[in-house]
Amino acid sequence: MPQPMEHGEILARLEATIAHRRAGDPEASYVARLNARGIAKIAQKVGEEGTETVIAALTGSHDDLVGEAADLVFHLMVLLSARDVPLADVLAELARREGTSGIVEKAGRKS
């Protein structure tokens, strides 16, 4: 099993690959094809993958859930890239929330 540092490296490499392929040839790159179809299509794919992840969690095997979760993370990263949101911003927000009760954190949101 990879060490935590390697996990971060995988996400960093994936983010760089997505950024590189974003404006590429839609005939040669799935990332470019999604971006060419627009933010609404990318968001729709995130929703679809989220639903498939939930279904795998409820009815699938361990491997089914792992595969669907990987698809969800990938499509979320494509969406973040399309909106020019670095993964580092999401990780910083998670770090900010660390150690805070989810109930307390949610109550403190502006809406």
C-alpha positions, 0 to 999 in steps of 0.5 A: 500500500502506498505511503501518504506522501505517495497519495499526495503525489498521485493527486498532484500528478493527476491535477497536472495531467488534467490541466495539461489535457484540458485544452487539448484535442477533444478527439484524443482526450476525455478531459478535453472532450469534457471541457469542450462540452462545458461546465454543466456537462462536467458538473453533471458527470460529477453528479452521476459519479456521486450517484454511482458511488452511493449505489456501490456503497450500498449494494456493491463490493469493496472493489466496486466502491473503490472504482466508483470513488476513483471515478468520482475523485477524477471527475471532481478534479476535472470540475475543479480544474475547469473552474480554476480551483487548485486542489490545494485550495480544497486541501487547505479548507479541509486543513482549516476544518480539521479538529472541528466538529462537523456539527459546529463547522456546519452551524458556522457557515453563512448558508 
